[in-house]
Structure formats: C-alpha cells, structure tokens
Amino acid sequence: MKRRIGAGTYLLAMSSATLVWSLAIHVACTGLAATGRIGDSTLTTLVSLSGTLFGVVFFALSAGRLRDLNFPGWAVKVLSFPLIAVIILPLLCFLSGSRWDHEYGEAPQPSGPLKTGLAFMLFLVAIFAANSAVLSYYHTRYQLRHAPYPATERTMREG
C-alpha cells in the first residue's frame, strides 16, 4: 500500500525540492552559461531536464498527499491543469488530513510546531529562490542571445 504524506511533510519536501531546483538553475546560469562553458541551447536543455525531474518529485509527493486527504493517488493528474492546480495546491500544503487510518493507509504522524514552523519558513524562502532562479534564467538567456560576436567571427563576417 502506498504511503500517506501529511501537510507538514509535504510542505517541507516541496519547499526543499524547490530550493534544490532553484540552486541548480542558478549554477547553470551563473556558473556555466554566463562564463561561456555552455551555450543557450544547452542551458535550455538543462533547465528543461531539471524541471522534468522536479515534476516527477512533485507528482510523487502530491499523490501521497492526496491519499492523506482520502483521494486516490491517480487524482494527481488533475494537477496538470494550471488553473486547477493553483486552487488545489494551497489546500495540499495547509489542509490537515484525517487523523485515523482509512483505505489509503495509516495516518501520518502529526507535525509538531517546530516542523510546521520550519516548513513554513522554508516555503517563504523557496518562493523567493524560485523567482530569483527564473529571473536569472531569463536574464542569462537574454545575454547569450544578444551578446556581440567574438572578434574572430566579426572579422570573418566583415572579410
């Protein structure tokens, strides 16, 4: 039987995954693309692959969270629609599931105030980190696409 995931654990895990994704995007942008180690297409591929990996983590955790709220895990497919996801995601993060066992498994341990506080603080940090990572990505792509040609290419074009 699949495991149920409580609200505190879900919020903590999703915030941590968002921070890891944000850090990966910053490293790809500032450490690799901005220094010329990778180009625009490679940067876009890295961002797409990291987004796919984040999506896998998101859907796995969300399925467990939905089971805690007494919904079948396959209902996570509904979160693929952005308008619905915007409405449901806050519920997944902050709505408590039942405190008794049901058909989807045993009740998870309740989150204590320390775990809840840490999850909420990490959530706030993750929002700003994700925003910063997206802005960094767009800024780096803009710079890569509008950078002047290197001198060797310029002389070849002129000659």
MDAnalysis code that builds the backbone (N, CA, C; Angstrom):
import MDAnalysis as mda
import numpy as np

u = mda.Universe.empty(477, n_residues=159, atom_resindex=np.repeat(np.arange(159), 3), trajectory=True)
u.add_TopologyAttr("name", ["N", "CA", "C"] * 159)
u.add_TopologyAttr("resid", np.arange(1, 160))
u.add_TopologyAttr("resname", ["MET", "LYS", "ARG", "ARG", "ILE", "GLY", "ALA", "GLY", "THR", "TYR", "LEU", "LEU", "ALA", "MET", "SER", "SER", "ALA", "THR", "LEU", "VAL", "TRP", "SER", "LEU", "ALA", "ILE", "HIS", "VAL", "ALA", "CYS", "THR", "GLY", "LEU", "ALA", "ALA", "THR", "GLY", "ARG", "ILE", "GLY", "ASP", "SER", "THR", "LEU", "THR", "THR", "LEU", "VAL", "SER", "LEU", "SER", "GLY", "THR", "LEU", "PHE", "GLY", "VAL", "VAL", "PHE", "PHE", "ALA", "LEU", "SER", "ALA", "GLY", "ARG", "LEU", "ARG", "ASP", "LEU", "ASN", "PHE", "PRO", "GLY", "TRP", "ALA", "VAL", "LYS", "VAL", "LEU", "SER", "PHE", "PRO", "LEU", "ILE", "ALA", "VAL", "ILE", "ILE", "LEU", "PRO", "LEU", "LEU", "CYS", "PHE", "LEU", "SER", "GLY", "SER", "ARG", "TRP", "ASP", "HIS", "GLU", "TYR", "GLY", "GLU", "ALA", "PRO", "GLN", "PRO", "SER", "GLY", "PRO", "LEU", "LYS", "THR", "GLY", "LEU", "ALA", "PHE", "MET", "LEU", "PHE", "LEU", "VAL", "ALA", "ILE", "PHE", "ALA", "ALA", "ASN", "SER", "ALA", "VAL", "LEU", "SER", "TYR", "TYR", "HIS", "THR", "ARG", "TYR", "GLN", "LEU", "ARG", "HIS", "ALA", "PRO", "TYR", "PRO", "ALA", "THR", "GLU", "ARG", "THR", "MET", "ARG", "GLU", "GLY"])
u.atoms.positions = np.array([
    [0.837, -1.180, 0.000],
    [0.000, 0.000, 0.000],
    [0.885, 1.247, 0.000],
    [0.468, 2.245, -0.736],
    [1.217, 3.498, -0.831],
    [1.086, 4.286, 0.463],
    [2.047, 5.131, 0.695],
    [2.115, 5.900, 1.924],
    [1.359, 7.217, 1.832],
    [0.784, 7.616, 2.915],
    [0.155, 8.921, 3.024],
    [1.204, 9.923, 3.483],
    [1.065, 11.160, 3.035],
    [2.008, 12.213, 3.405],
    [1.219, 13.347, 4.042],
    [1.602, 13.733, 5.247],
    [0.937, 14.819, 5.955],
    [1.280, 16.182, 5.382],
    [0.527, 17.193, 5.797],
    [0.696, 18.544, 5.267],
    [2.077, 19.114, 5.577],
    [2.552, 18.939, 6.797],
    [3.856, 19.477, 7.164],
    [4.987, 18.830, 6.382],
    [4.928, 17.520, 6.240],
    [5.951, 16.804, 5.479],
    [5.901, 17.207, 4.010],
    [4.698, 17.343, 3.476],
    [4.531, 17.746, 2.081],
    [5.111, 19.136, 1.846],
    [4.767, 20.084, 2.696],
    [5.253, 21.449, 2.534],
    [6.774, 21.504, 2.676],
    [7.315, 20.772, 3.630],
    [8.763, 20.735, 3.827],
    [9.465, 20.115, 2.622],
    [8.948, 19.003, 2.117],
    [9.570, 18.326, 0.977],
    [9.466, 19.154, -0.297],
    [8.306, 19.740, -0.553],
    [8.143, 20.542, -1.760],
    [8.995, 21.814, -1.708],
    [9.098, 22.430, -0.546],
    [9.933, 23.616, -0.409],
    [11.405, 23.258, -0.601],
    [11.821, 22.130, -0.052],
    [13.214, 21.683, -0.228],
    [13.505, 21.380, -1.692],
    [12.579, 20.700, -2.360],
    [12.768, 20.393, -3.780],
    [12.833, 21.676, -4.611],
    [12.026, 22.660, -4.261],
    [12.051, 23.935, -4.972],
    [13.384, 24.647, -4.760],
    [13.910, 24.592, -3.548],
    [15.213, 25.212, -3.290],
    [16.328, 24.514, -4.065],
    [16.295, 23.196, -4.129],
    [17.305, 22.459, -4.900],
    [17.206, 22.815, -6.381],
    [15.986, 22.877, -6.907],
    [15.797, 23.254, -8.307],
    [16.325, 24.665, -8.549],
    [16.005, 25.593, -7.655],
    [16.455, 26.978, -7.802],
    [17.976, 27.073, -7.790],
    [18.602, 26.338, -6.900],
    [20.070, 26.335, -6.841],
    [20.665, 25.770, -8.122],
    [20.069, 24.700, -8.650],
    [20.560, 24.110, -9.897],
    [20.449, 25.102, -11.056],
    [19.363, 25.845, -11.104],
    [19.186, 26.844, -12.167],
    [20.210, 27.957, -12.027],
    [20.457, 28.431, -10.802],
    [21.456, 29.472, -10.586],
    [22.845, 29.006, -10.995],
    [23.198, 27.777, -10.638],
    [24.517, 27.245, -11.014],
    [24.636, 27.137, -12.532],
    [23.579, 26.650, -13.179],
    [23.605, 26.525, -14.636],
    [23.724, 27.890, -15.308],
    [23.045, 28.888, -14.762],
    [23.067, 30.220, -15.371],
    [24.358, 30.976, -15.081],
    [24.669, 31.123, -13.811],
    [25.814, 31.967, -13.441],
    [27.149, 31.225, -13.496],
    [27.147, 29.946, -13.201],
    [28.400, 29.207, -13.186],
    [28.779, 28.594, -14.508],
    [27.803, 28.309, -15.351],
    [28.107, 27.637, -16.614],
    [27.837, 28.526, -17.826],
    [26.620, 29.029, -17.958],
    [26.264, 29.796, -19.160],
    [26.913, 31.179, -19.178],
    [26.904, 31.883, -18.058],
    [27.459, 33.240, -18.027],
    [28.971, 33.244, -18.215],
    [29.626, 32.155, -17.878],
    [31.086, 32.073, -18.052],
    [31.472, 31.498, -19.409],
    [30.487, 31.146, -20.223],
    [30.772, 30.652, -21.555],
    [31.031, 29.160, -21.651],
    [30.822, 28.423, -20.582],
    [31.069, 26.977, -20.618],
    [29.984, 26.223, -21.378],
    [28.761, 26.755, -21.351],
    [27.675, 26.151, -22.125],
    [26.943, 27.261, -22.872],
    [26.265, 26.877, -23.919],
    [25.528, 27.843, -24.719],
    [24.058, 27.884, -24.358],
    [23.326, 28.648, -25.157],
    [21.901, 28.865, -24.925],
    [21.112, 27.564, -25.015],
    [21.364, 26.763, -26.030],
    [20.587, 25.528, -26.200],
    [20.878, 24.528, -25.086],
    [22.129, 24.450, -24.644],
    [22.466, 23.546, -23.541],
    [21.844, 24.021, -22.243],
    [21.842, 25.317, -22.018],
    [21.202, 25.880, -20.825],
    [19.711, 25.550, -20.826],
    [19.063, 25.738, -21.954],
    [17.636, 25.440, -22.049],
    [17.374, 23.955, -21.794],
    [18.239, 23.098, -22.303],
    [18.094, 21.657, -22.078],
    [18.258, 21.325, -20.602],
    [19.253, 21.911, -19.945],
    [19.458, 21.661, -18.509],
    [18.266, 22.128, -17.683],
    [17.734, 23.284, -18.010],
    [16.569, 23.801, -17.286],
    [15.360, 22.897, -17.513],
    [15.184, 22.435, -18.741],
    [14.065, 21.533, -19.039],
    [14.197, 20.208, -18.303],
    [15.403, 19.643, -18.281],
    [15.615, 18.374, -17.581],
    [15.418, 18.520, -16.076],
    [15.905, 19.620, -15.514],
    [15.719, 19.817, -14.069],
    [14.243, 20.053, -13.750],
    [13.525, 20.722, -14.639],
    [12.087, 20.906, -14.452],
    [11.324, 19.591, -14.531],
    [11.756, 18.707, -15.416],
    [11.128, 17.394, -15.520],
    [11.366, 16.581, -14.257],
    [12.592, 16.618, -13.751],
    [12.910, 15.910, -12.509],
    [12.091, 16.466, -11.347],
    [11.958, 17.779, -11.283],
    [11.125, 18.401, -10.252],
    [9.673, 17.948, -10.397],
    [9.189, 17.851, -11.637],
    [7.822, 17.393, -11.879],
    [7.578, 15.977, -11.382],
    [8.568, 15.107, -11.552],
    [8.444, 13.732, -11.064],
    [8.324, 13.719, -9.540],
    [9.170, 14.501, -8.878],
    [9.112, 14.603, -7.408],
    [7.769, 15.195, -6.986],
    [7.338, 16.238, -7.682],
    [6.072, 16.899, -7.369],
    [4.901, 15.924, -7.449],
    [4.806, 15.170, -8.547],
    [3.672, 14.266, -8.710],
    [3.716, 13.111, -7.711],
    [4.906, 12.604, -7.399],
    [5.001, 11.516, -6.415],
    [4.567, 11.996, -5.028],
    [5.053, 13.163, -4.611],
    [4.672, 13.692, -3.305],
    [3.191, 14.082, -3.265],
    [2.701, 14.657, -4.336],
    [1.302, 15.087, -4.372],
    [0.349, 13.903, -4.340],
    [0.737, 12.790, -4.946],
    [-0.110, 11.591, -4.897],
    [-0.246, 11.104, -3.457],
    [0.869, 11.092, -2.714],
    [0.809, 10.706, -1.302],
    [-0.002, 11.677, -0.465],
    [0.097, 12.939, -0.804],
    [-0.657, 13.959, -0.076],
    [-2.151, 13.821, -0.348],
    [-2.512, 13.545, -1.593],
    [-3.926, 13.344, -1.921],
    [-4.484, 12.117, -1.211],
    [-3.668, 11.071, -1.083],
    [-4.129, 9.889, -0.346],
    [-4.408, 10.241, 1.112],
    [-3.595, 11.136, 1.688],
    [-3.838, 11.550, 3.066],
    [-5.175, 12.268, 3.193],
    [-5.569, 12.964, 2.151],
    [-6.849, 13.678, 2.164],
    [-7.998, 12.793, 1.684],
    [-7.741, 11.486, 1.596],
    [-8.736, 10.472, 1.244],
    [-9.166, 10.539, -0.218],
    [-8.233, 10.908, -1.101],
    [-8.442, 10.868, -2.541],
    [-7.502, 9.816, -3.114],
    [-7.868, 9.184, -4.200],
    [-6.948, 8.220, -4.808],
    [-5.726, 8.943, -5.387],
    [-4.589, 8.263, -5.406],
    [-3.356, 8.864, -5.899],
    [-3.427, 9.283, -7.359],
    [-4.228, 8.593, -8.166],
    [-4.325, 8.951, -9.582],
    [-4.961, 10.326, -9.782],
    [-5.622, 10.851, -8.760],
    [-6.245, 12.171, -8.876],
    [-5.197, 13.270, -9.055],
    [-3.918, 12.937, -8.845],
    [-2.846, 13.914, -9.027],
    [-2.784, 14.396, -10.478],
    [-3.319, 13.629, -11.392],
    [-3.327, 14.033, -12.802],
    [-4.102, 15.329, -13.014],
    [-5.050, 15.597, -12.150],
    [-5.828, 16.835, -12.246],
    [-4.921, 18.048, -12.036],
    [-3.827, 17.880, -11.294],
    [-2.917, 18.995, -11.037],
    [-2.119, 19.395, -12.273],
    [-2.249, 18.649, -13.351],
    [-1.580, 19.014, -14.601],
    [-2.218, 20.231, -15.251],
    [-3.432, 20.547, -14.845],
    [-4.113, 21.720, -15.372],
    [-3.809, 22.906, -14.462],
    [-3.113, 23.918, -14.969],
    [-2.647, 25.015, -14.105],
    [-3.730, 25.710, -13.300],
    [-4.871, 25.989, -13.898],
    [-5.925, 26.702, -13.163],
    [-6.411, 25.884, -11.980],
    [-6.564, 24.601, -12.169],
    [-6.987, 23.724, -11.074],
    [-5.878, 23.602, -10.037],
    [-4.641, 23.484, -10.495],
    [-3.504, 23.328, -9.579],
    [-3.352, 24.543, -8.674],
    [-3.570, 25.735, -9.204],
    [-3.446, 26.953, -8.400],
    [-4.454, 26.951, -7.250],
    [-5.600, 26.356, -7.484],
    [-6.623, 26.292, -6.443],
    [-6.329, 25.178, -5.439],
    [-5.871, 24.035, -5.931],
    [-5.696, 22.858, -5.081],
    [-4.386, 22.866, -4.291],
    [-3.300, 23.407, -4.860],
    [-2.001, 23.336, -4.181],
    [-1.988, 23.962, -2.787],
    [-2.595, 25.116, -2.574],
    [-2.620, 25.621, -1.187],
    [-3.344, 24.668, -0.234],
    [-4.371, 23.994, -0.731],
    [-5.070, 23.021, 0.108],
    [-4.153, 21.856, 0.460],
    [-3.363, 21.408, -0.505],
    [-2.441, 20.296, -0.242],
    [-1.391, 20.682, 0.796],
    [-0.984, 21.932, 0.772],
    [0.066, 22.371, 1.685],
    [-0.441, 22.649, 3.097],
    [-1.665, 23.090, 3.234],
    [-2.099, 23.577, 4.535],
    [-3.336, 22.883, 5.124],
    [-4.020, 22.037, 4.380],
    [-5.203, 21.349, 4.885],
    [-4.801, 20.055, 5.582],
    [-5.298, 19.845, 6.780],
    [-4.974, 18.623, 7.516],
    [-5.810, 17.462, 7.017],
    [-5.166, 16.309, 6.925],
    [-5.876, 15.085, 6.568],
    [-6.493, 14.463, 7.810],
    [-7.182, 13.363, 7.608],
    [-7.822, 12.693, 8.744],
    [-6.760, 12.098, 9.666],
    [-7.042, 12.063, 10.930],
    [-6.097, 11.565, 11.933],
    [-6.311, 10.087, 12.227],
    [-7.066, 9.399, 11.394],
    [-7.307, 7.978, 11.587],
    [-6.945, 7.234, 10.307],
    [-6.782, 5.957, 10.428],
    [-6.473, 5.118, 9.276],
    [-7.700, 5.034, 8.376],
    [-7.456, 4.978, 7.072],
    [-8.543, 4.755, 6.126],
    [-8.032, 3.892, 4.978],
    [-8.803, 3.768, 3.932],
    [-8.473, 2.825, 2.869],
    [-7.150, 3.116, 2.172],
    [-6.588, 4.313, 2.317],
    [-5.323, 4.661, 1.668],
    [-4.123, 4.542, 2.599],
    [-4.297, 4.029, 3.781],
    [-3.167, 3.768, 4.661],
    [-3.332, 4.318, 6.054],
    [-2.268, 4.122, 6.818],
    [-2.246, 4.605, 8.199],
    [-2.090, 6.121, 8.225],
    [-2.609, 6.726, 9.260],
    [-2.487, 8.177, 9.417],
    [-1.031, 8.546, 9.671],
    [-0.528, 9.595, 9.002],
    [0.838, 10.031, 9.273],
    [0.935, 10.680, 10.648],
    [2.137, 10.708, 11.187],
    [2.355, 11.373, 12.467],
    [2.063, 12.865, 12.313],
    [1.392, 13.465, 13.277],
    [1.137, 14.907, 13.177],
    [2.447, 15.693, 13.249],
    [2.493, 16.768, 12.503],
    [3.678, 17.630, 12.508],
    [3.665, 18.485, 13.763],
    [4.789, 18.545, 14.410],
    [4.913, 19.386, 15.587],
    [5.109, 20.842, 15.191],
    [5.103, 21.737, 16.185],
    [5.258, 23.161, 15.871],
    [6.624, 23.486, 15.245],
    [7.673, 22.761, 15.625],
    [8.991, 23.017, 15.049],
    [9.007, 22.661, 13.560],
    [8.479, 21.496, 13.226],
    [8.435, 21.065, 11.824],
    [7.540, 21.987, 11.002],
    [6.409, 22.370, 11.553],
    [5.495, 23.262, 10.853],
    [6.130, 24.627, 10.631],
    [6.785, 25.157, 11.642],
    [7.454, 26.452, 11.517],
    [8.589, 26.411, 10.504],
    [9.395, 25.356, 10.561],
    [10.485, 25.198, 9.598],
    [9.945, 25.069, 8.183],
    [8.891, 24.282, 8.010],
    [8.292, 24.101, 6.682],
    [7.763, 25.418, 6.143],
    [7.133, 26.218, 6.989],
    [6.589, 27.490, 6.533],
    [7.701, 28.477, 6.181],
    [8.757, 28.540, 6.992],
    [9.885, 29.428, 6.684],
    [10.584, 29.000, 5.398],
    [10.772, 27.694, 5.232],
    [11.389, 27.174, 4.016],
    [10.512, 27.461, 2.801],
    [9.206, 27.424, 2.997],
    [8.260, 27.744, 1.932],
    [8.449, 29.195, 1.471],
    [8.569, 30.112, 2.410],
    [8.758, 31.523, 2.058],
    [10.092, 31.732, 1.335],
    [11.144, 31.082, 1.816],
    [12.451, 31.184, 1.157],
    [12.384, 30.584, -0.249],
    [11.673, 29.467, -0.392],
    [11.563, 28.800, -1.691],
    [10.845, 29.672, -2.717],
    [9.857, 30.440, -2.286],
    [9.154, 31.329, -3.210],
    [10.124, 32.352, -3.792],
    [10.914, 32.978, -2.940],
    [11.866, 33.982, -3.416],
    [12.997, 33.351, -4.228],
    [13.451, 32.169, -3.829],
    [14.523, 31.487, -4.563],
    [14.060, 31.088, -5.962],
    [12.841, 30.580, -6.075],
    [12.319, 30.191, -7.382],
    [12.156, 31.409, -8.284],
    [11.655, 32.505, -7.731],
    [11.523, 33.740, -8.500],
    [12.889, 34.222, -8.981],
    [13.867, 34.200, -8.108],
    [15.220, 34.616, -8.467],
    [15.823, 33.705, -9.534],
    [15.579, 32.404, -9.440],
    [16.114, 31.463, -10.420],
    [15.508, 31.696, -11.801],
    [14.211, 31.935, -11.851],
    [13.559, 32.182, -13.144],
    [14.072, 33.478, -13.754],
    [14.205, 34.523, -12.949],
    [14.735, 35.789, -13.456],
    [16.177, 35.630, -13.929],
    [16.970, 34.867, -13.202],
    [18.352, 34.602, -13.596],
    [18.411, 33.872, -14.928],
    [17.522, 32.911, -15.095],
    [17.475, 32.153, -16.348],
    [17.137, 33.064, -17.528],
    [16.097, 33.881, -17.384],
    [15.727, 34.773, -18.481],
    [16.796, 35.823, -18.755],
    [17.417, 36.333, -17.720],
    [18.490, 37.316, -17.895],
    [19.682, 36.677, -18.616],
    [20.045, 35.474, -18.216],
    [21.181, 34.798, -18.845],
    [20.874, 34.488, -20.309],
    [19.665, 34.019, -20.591],
    [19.294, 33.745, -21.986],
    [19.314, 35.023, -22.811],
    [18.865, 36.107, -22.244],
    [18.891, 37.382, -22.968],
    [20.332, 37.772, -23.284],
    [21.202, 37.642, -22.300],
    [22.603, 37.990, -22.524],
    [23.248, 37.089, -23.568],
    [22.938, 35.801, -23.531],
    [23.515, 34.881, -24.508],
    [23.032, 35.179, -25.920],
    [21.800, 35.580, -26.062],
    [21.246, 35.829, -27.389],
    [21.601, 37.200, -27.943],
    [21.952, 38.133, -27.082],
    [22.249, 39.487, -27.536],
    [23.705, 39.876, -27.323],
    [24.553, 38.931, -27.026],
    [25.979, 39.230, -26.847],
    [26.595, 39.534, -28.210],
    [27.541, 40.453, -28.238],
    [28.204, 40.735, -29.525],
    [29.035, 39.531, -29.964],
    [29.234, 39.435, -31.268],
    [30.034, 38.338, -31.796],
    [31.465, 38.457, -31.324],
    [32.140, 37.328, -31.092],
    [33.566, 37.396, -30.766],
    [34.332, 38.007, -31.928],
    [35.503, 38.554, -31.644],
    [36.295, 39.263, -32.655],
    [36.605, 38.387, -33.861],
    [36.881, 37.124, -33.666],
    [37.218, 36.260, -34.797],
    [36.029, 36.082, -35.734],
    [34.851, 35.936, -35.196],
    [33.656, 35.796, -36.040],
    [33.339, 37.110, -36.740],
    [33.573, 38.226, -36.046],
    [33.268, 39.523, -36.638],
    [34.161, 39.783, -37.840],
    [35.453, 39.474, -37.703],
    [36.372, 39.710, -38.814],
    [36.066, 38.768, -39.982],
    [35.616, 37.571, -39.679],
    [35.253, 36.633, -40.745],
    [34.031, 37.144, -41.487],
    [33.078, 37.740, -40.794],
    [31.868, 38.241, -41.429],
    [32.181, 39.478, -42.271],
    [33.074, 40.321, -41.772],
    [33.408, 41.542, -42.472],
    [34.292, 41.258, -43.695],
    [35.122, 40.230, -43.587],
    [36.105, 39.939, -44.648],
    [35.573, 39.161, -45.735],
])
